[in-house]
């Protein structure tokens, strides 16, 4: 059934939340919300990933470098590479991997 969803827009900021919003045999899409000044602790992605900023601003630390990722930016990163995220503002982003 075809249906427009508004749950991305309606998702609130409460620390860190991770929601799997779409999954197929080969890919999955995660919606991450991160409240200002909260962290997503160091972790790795099991596959190469694309991050798409929907709202806000984050600092993304990987391979001893820090990247500022802002509204409507996208960022790709490799599988199995430790990384850490800090919210500069209340932020929502997608991870497609």
C-alpha positions, -999 to +999 in steps of 0.1 A: +000+000+000+014+034-010+013+059+019+030+092+028+045+091+063+052+121+085+071+103+114+105+118+104+091+153+108+073+143+140+103+126+157+114+146+187+149+151+202+155+130+233+192+123+237+201+097+210+176+077+191+181+052+163+152+039+142+154+014+113+129+029+089+135+008+057+152-025+050+157-048+020+179-078+015+209-055+005+204-022+023+189-005+053+180+031+062+183+044+097+169+076+111+191+091+138+181+119+161+207+135+183+199+162+208+222+192+210+254+184+230+247+147+230+270+120+216+267+089+195+295+069+211+322+054+190+310+025+168+314+011+133+291+005+103+289-030+089+288-016+054+299+015+035+274+042+044+259+075+032+249+100+058+223+126+047+216+156+071+179+164+074+181+190+101+207+205+124+245+202+126+269+176+138+306+169+143+316+136+127+350+122+139+366+095+118+402+085+109+416+112+134+397+140+115+366+159+124+340+170+098+313+195+103+281+182+086+252+206+083+217+208+070+213+192+036+250+180+035+258+144+027+289+124+037+301+089+028+322+068+050+337+032+048+326+001+066+343-010+098+359+023+105+354+036+141+336+069+142+320+092+168+292+119+164+284+149+185+254+172+180+262+209+176+224+215+173+193+193+176+199+171+146+182+145+124+200+125+098+197+093+077+222+066+074+218+045+043+240+014+042 
